[in-house]
Amino acid sequence: MSKVITIVNQKGGVGKTTTAMNLAAYLAELGKFVLLIDMDPQGNASSGFGFSKDNLESGVYEAMAKQKRFYDIIKNTDHEGLRIAPSSSNLAGANVELVNMDRREFQLHDLLEEVKHAYDYIIIDCPPSLGLLTINSLVAADELMIPVQAEYYALEGLGQLLNTISLIQQHIKPELKILGAVLTMYDKRTRLSEDVMNELYRYFPDTIFRTVIPRTVRLAEAPSFGQSIFHYDPKGKGAKAYERLVREVLEKYETTET
């Protein structure tokens, strides 16, 4: 059965989509079968792999609205072994439409039952909010990865996110776990980055990743070319950092399973 990892932080601009894309891409590079699900109406993960949300006939929304089978919306990417369930422009209305649905928090969870058997890993990219699309992404997950950028306001709102996760653990999915927090946009030349790292240990004393993701222009450029960092700049420091992060994720799972 596949492992489902949701990448979540309700703050925008923290490197969440970059992390989702490159985590999925490098898992595929290592021979895993991976599905990336774009739950963000902005569709950045979709466009980052060359799929414009405005030109898609169907995506995650159409599957959630029961207009399409989930299997039928999935697209191949340029990475062998990596597929994507893209975001179409209709997804923006889903937060409102989900309100009146039965099992509204479980819509994505239930859809994944159709395809889980085909993948080693399913990576979910959330919108920068705590609405119903994000709640669906949390309920569908086995574990959560929380990117936190090395900026002054990085930890603002983190308490609210952790409270939401706690409520889901208490009332909906007790087995939901935090895989870890990862520091992004890190600049070792600044004291601020060190200060944020130290603060992060207070929130995640046992689950912070050793890997930090550096601030680099190449990571920001790659999605505009419809590529992961492993195709756009495979020898750069961004690619090397995400390679280390993926190996750390696999190490955590291997430790758990033995």
C-alpha positions as CSV (number, residue, x, y, z in Angstrom):
1,M,0.0,0.0,0.0
2,S,1.3,3.4,-0.9
3,K,2.5,6.0,1.7
4,V,0.6,9.3,1.5
5,I,2.6,12.4,2.4
6,T,0.8,15.8,2.4
7,I,3.0,19.0,2.1
8,V,1.2,21.6,4.2
9,N,1.6,25.2,5.4
10,Q,-1.2,27.8,5.3
11,K,1.4,30.5,4.7
12,G,2.1,31.2,1.0
13,G,5.6,31.5,-0.5
14,V,7.3,29.0,1.8
15,G,8.5,26.6,-0.9
16,K,5.6,24.2,-0.4
17,T,5.0,23.5,-4.1
18,T,8.7,23.4,-4.8
19,T,9.1,20.8,-2.1
20,A,6.1,18.7,-3.3
21,M,7.4,18.7,-6.9
22,N,10.9,17.8,-6.1
23,L,10.2,15.3,-3.4
24,A,7.9,13.5,-5.9
25,A,10.4,13.8,-8.8
26,Y,13.4,12.4,-6.9
27,L,11.4,9.6,-5.4
28,A,10.6,8.7,-9.0
29,E,14.3,9.1,-10.0
30,L,15.1,6.5,-7.3
31,G,12.7,4.0,-9.0
32,K,9.6,4.6,-6.9
33,F,6.1,4.8,-8.5
34,V,4.8,8.2,-7.5
35,L,1.6,10.2,-7.8
36,L,1.6,14.0,-7.2
37,I,-1.8,15.5,-6.4
38,D,-2.2,19.2,-7.0
39,M,-4.9,20.4,-4.5
40,D,-4.1,24.1,-4.9
41,P,-6.5,26.0,-7.2
42,Q,-3.5,28.1,-8.2
43,G,-2.2,25.0,-10.0
44,N,1.5,25.7,-9.6
45,A,2.5,22.1,-9.2
46,S,0.6,21.4,-12.4
47,S,2.2,24.2,-14.4
48,G,5.5,23.3,-12.9
49,F,5.3,20.0,-14.8
50,G,3.9,21.6,-18.0
51,F,0.1,21.4,-17.4
52,S,-1.7,24.7,-17.5
53,K,-4.8,24.6,-15.3
54,D,-6.7,26.8,-17.8
55,N,-6.1,24.4,-20.7
56,L,-7.1,21.2,-18.8
57,E,-10.4,19.5,-19.7
58,S,-10.4,17.8,-16.3
59,G,-8.5,17.6,-13.1
60,V,-8.9,17.0,-9.3
61,Y,-12.1,19.0,-9.2
62,E,-13.8,16.9,-11.8
63,A,-12.9,13.7,-9.8
64,M,-14.2,15.2,-6.6
65,A,-17.4,16.3,-8.3
66,K,-17.9,12.7,-9.5
67,Q,-17.7,13.9,-13.1
68,K,-14.7,11.8,-13.9
69,R,-13.0,8.7,-12.4
70,F,-9.9,9.7,-10.5
71,Y,-7.9,7.3,-12.6
72,D,-8.9,9.1,-15.8
73,I,-7.6,12.6,-14.7
74,I,-4.0,11.4,-14.0
75,K,-1.3,12.5,-16.5
76,N,2.2,11.3,-17.1
77,T,5.2,13.7,-16.5
78,D,8.6,13.8,-18.0
79,H,9.9,11.8,-15.1
80,E,9.5,8.1,-15.6
81,G,7.4,6.7,-12.8
82,L,5.9,10.0,-11.8
83,R,2.3,10.9,-12.6
84,I,0.3,13.9,-11.6
85,A,-3.4,14.6,-10.8
86,P,-3.5,18.2,-11.9
87,S,-5.5,21.1,-10.7
88,S,-8.0,22.5,-13.2
89,S,-9.4,26.1,-13.0
90,N,-12.6,24.7,-11.6
91,L,-10.9,23.7,-8.3
92,A,-11.3,27.2,-7.0
93,G,-15.0,26.6,-6.4
94,A,-14.5,23.3,-4.6
95,N,-14.2,24.8,-1.1
96,V,-17.7,26.2,-1.3
97,E,-19.2,23.1,-3.0
98,L,-17.7,20.7,-0.5
99,V,-19.6,22.3,2.4
100,N,-22.8,20.5,1.6
101,M,-21.4,17.1,0.7
102,D,-21.7,14.0,2.8
103,R,-18.3,13.0,4.2
104,R,-17.0,16.3,3.0
105,E,-13.6,15.9,4.8
106,F,-13.1,12.4,3.3
107,Q,-13.7,13.2,-0.4
108,L,-10.0,13.0,-1.4
109,H,-9.4,10.1,1.0
110,D,-12.2,8.1,-0.6
111,L,-10.9,8.9,-4.2
112,L,-7.4,7.6,-3.4
113,E,-8.8,4.2,-2.6
114,E,-9.3,3.8,-6.3
115,V,-5.6,4.3,-7.1
116,K,-3.5,3.7,-4.0
117,H,-2.5,0.2,-5.0
118,A,-0.6,1.5,-8.1
119,Y,1.9,3.8,-6.3
120,D,4.7,3.5,-3.7
121,Y,4.2,7.2,-2.7
122,I,1.4,9.7,-3.1
123,I,2.5,13.4,-2.5
124,I,-0.2,16.0,-2.0
125,D,0.4,19.7,-2.5
126,C,-2.0,21.9,-0.5
127,P,-3.3,25.4,-1.0
128,P,-2.0,28.2,1.3
129,S,-5.1,28.1,3.5
130,L,-6.8,25.9,6.0
131,G,-10.1,25.5,4.0
132,L,-11.8,22.3,3.1
133,L,-9.3,21.4,0.3
134,T,-6.5,21.5,2.8
135,I,-8.6,19.6,5.4
136,N,-9.2,16.9,2.7
137,S,-5.5,16.7,2.0
138,L,-4.7,16.3,5.8
139,V,-7.4,13.6,6.2
140,A,-6.1,11.7,3.1
141,A,-2.5,11.7,4.4
142,D,-0.6,9.2,6.5
143,E,2.0,11.8,7.4
144,L,2.6,15.5,7.0
145,M,5.7,17.5,5.9
146,I,5.7,21.1,6.9
147,P,8.0,23.5,5.0
148,V,9.0,26.6,6.9
149,Q,10.9,29.4,5.3
150,A,13.9,31.0,7.0
151,E,12.2,34.4,7.2
152,Y,11.2,36.9,10.0
153,Y,7.5,35.9,10.0
154,A,8.2,32.2,9.3
155,L,6.6,30.9,12.5
156,E,3.6,33.2,12.3
157,G,0.5,31.0,12.1
158,L,2.3,27.8,12.8
159,G,0.4,27.4,16.0
160,Q,-2.9,27.6,14.1
161,L,-1.7,24.9,11.7
162,L,-0.6,22.6,14.5
163,N,-4.0,23.2,16.3
164,T,-5.8,22.2,13.1
165,I,-3.7,19.0,12.8
166,S,-4.4,18.3,16.5
167,L,-8.2,18.6,15.9
168,I,-8.0,16.2,13.0
169,Q,-6.1,13.7,15.1
170,Q,-8.6,14.0,17.9
171,H,-11.8,13.9,15.9
172,I,-11.2,12.4,12.5
173,K,-7.9,10.6,12.0
174,P,-6.0,9.6,15.2
175,E,-3.2,7.9,13.3
176,L,-2.2,11.0,11.4
177,K,1.5,11.8,12.1
178,I,3.9,14.7,11.4
179,L,6.8,13.3,9.3
180,G,8.8,16.4,9.9
181,A,9.3,20.1,9.3
182,V,11.9,21.2,6.7
183,L,13.5,24.6,6.6
184,T,13.4,26.3,3.2
185,M,15.0,29.3,1.6
186,Y,17.9,29.0,4.0
187,D,20.8,31.4,3.7
188,K,23.7,30.4,6.0
189,R,25.2,33.9,5.7
190,T,22.4,35.4,7.8
191,R,21.8,35.2,11.5
192,L,18.1,35.2,10.8
193,S,18.2,31.8,9.2
194,E,20.0,30.4,12.3
195,D,17.4,32.1,14.6
196,V,14.5,30.5,12.7
197,M,16.1,27.1,12.8
198,N,16.5,27.4,16.6
199,E,12.9,28.4,17.0
200,L,11.8,25.6,14.8
201,Y,13.3,23.1,17.2
202,R,10.8,24.4,19.9
203,Y,7.9,23.4,17.7
204,F,9.3,20.2,16.3
205,P,11.9,18.9,18.8
206,D,11.9,15.3,17.4
207,T,10.7,15.7,13.9
208,I,12.8,18.4,12.1
209,F,14.7,17.2,9.1
210,R,18.5,17.6,9.1
211,T,18.4,18.7,5.5
212,V,17.8,22.4,4.8
213,I,16.8,23.8,1.4
214,P,18.9,26.7,0.3
215,R,17.7,30.0,-1.2
216,T,18.6,29.7,-4.9
217,V,17.4,31.3,-8.0
218,R,17.6,28.0,-9.9
219,L,14.9,26.4,-7.7
220,A,12.6,29.4,-8.3
221,E,13.2,29.3,-12.1
222,A,12.7,25.6,-12.7
223,P,8.8,25.5,-12.6
224,S,8.6,28.3,-15.2
225,F,10.3,25.9,-17.6
226,G,7.9,23.1,-16.7
227,Q,10.6,21.1,-15.0
228,S,11.7,19.8,-11.6
229,I,15.1,20.9,-10.4
230,F,16.5,17.5,-11.3
231,H,15.9,18.2,-15.0
232,Y,16.5,21.9,-14.9
233,D,19.7,22.1,-12.8
234,P,20.6,18.5,-11.7
235,K,24.1,19.4,-10.4
236,G,23.1,22.6,-8.6
237,K,22.8,23.0,-4.8
238,G,19.0,23.0,-4.9
239,A,18.9,19.5,-6.5
240,K,21.5,18.2,-4.1
241,A,19.5,19.5,-1.1
242,Y,16.3,17.8,-2.3
243,E,18.2,14.6,-3.0
244,R,19.3,14.6,0.6
245,L,15.8,15.4,1.8
246,V,14.3,12.5,-0.1
247,R,17.0,10.1,1.2
248,E,16.2,11.3,4.7
249,V,12.5,10.6,4.1
250,L,13.3,7.1,2.9
251,E,15.6,6.6,5.9
252,K,12.7,7.5,8.2
253,Y,10.4,5.0,6.6
254,E,13.0,2.3,6.6
255,T,13.7,2.8,10.3
256,T,9.9,2.7,11.0
257,E,9.4,-0.5,9.1
258,T,12.3,-2.4,10.6
